[in-house]
């Protein structure tokens, strides 16, 4: 149910249904603040898959977040009603 709500929220906003999201799109989709989101990324030992796209020889790039792993993380932490 939570995943359905998140997908409906994504359709109604400017966030596309792309497989990979930039940080601001992931924040809008999940509602998780940036400071809370970063520790959940795989390069920090978390379970949300990310990818860094950089040009050869450059130190900075674009961090992308897997939509599927973000939604799976949220779903796996959802509480069931008592």
C-alpha positions in Angstrom: 0.0 0.0 0.0 2.8 2.4 0.9 4.6 1.7 -2.4 1.3 2.4 -4.3 0.9 5.7 -2.5 4.5 6.7 -3.2 4.1 5.8 -6.9 0.9 7.9 -7.1 2.7 10.8 -5.4 5.5 10.5 -8.0 3.0 10.5 -10.8 1.3 13.6 -9.5 4.6 15.5 -9.0 7.3 16.5 -11.4 9.3 13.4 -10.5 9.5 11.0 -13.5 9.2 7.2 -13.2 12.9 6.8 -14.2 14.8 3.9 -12.7 17.5 6.2 -11.2 16.8 9.4 -9.3 18.9 12.4 -8.5 19.1 13.3 -4.8 16.4 16.0 -4.8 14.0 13.6 -6.6 14.7 10.9 -4.1 14.0 13.3 -1.3 10.7 14.4 -2.8 9.7 10.8 -3.5 10.5 9.4 -0.1 10.1 12.4 2.2 13.3 11.4 3.9 15.6 14.5 4.5 19.0 14.7 2.8 20.9 14.3 6.1 18.9 11.1 7.0 19.2 9.7 3.4 22.9 9.8 3.0 23.7 7.2 5.7 21.3 4.8 4.0 23.4 4.7 0.8 25.3 1.6 -0.1 28.7 3.3 0.0 28.0 4.2 3.7 27.1 0.6 4.5 23.3 1.1 4.0 21.0 -0.8 1.7 20.0 1.8 -0.9 21.8 1.4 -4.1 23.5 4.4 -5.7 25.8 5.1 -8.6 28.2 7.9 -9.2 28.5 9.1 -12.8 31.8 11.0 -13.4 33.9 12.0 -16.3 37.3 10.4 -16.5 39.8 12.3 -14.3 37.1 14.3 -12.5 36.6 14.3 -8.7 33.0 15.3 -8.8 30.0 13.7 -10.5 26.3 13.0 -10.3 25.0 10.7 -7.6 22.0 8.6 -8.7 19.8 6.6 -6.4 18.0 3.4 -7.5 14.3 4.0 -7.3 13.6 0.3 -6.7 16.0 0.0 -3.8 14.7 3.2 -2.3 11.1 2.0 -2.4 12.2 -1.5 -1.2 13.9 0.1 1.8 10.8 2.1 2.7 8.6 -1.0 2.3 10.9 -3.2 4.4 10.7 -0.6 7.2 7.0 -0.1 7.1 5.1 -0.9 10.2 2.1 -3.2 9.9 -1.1 -1.9 11.7 -1.8 -3.7 14.9 
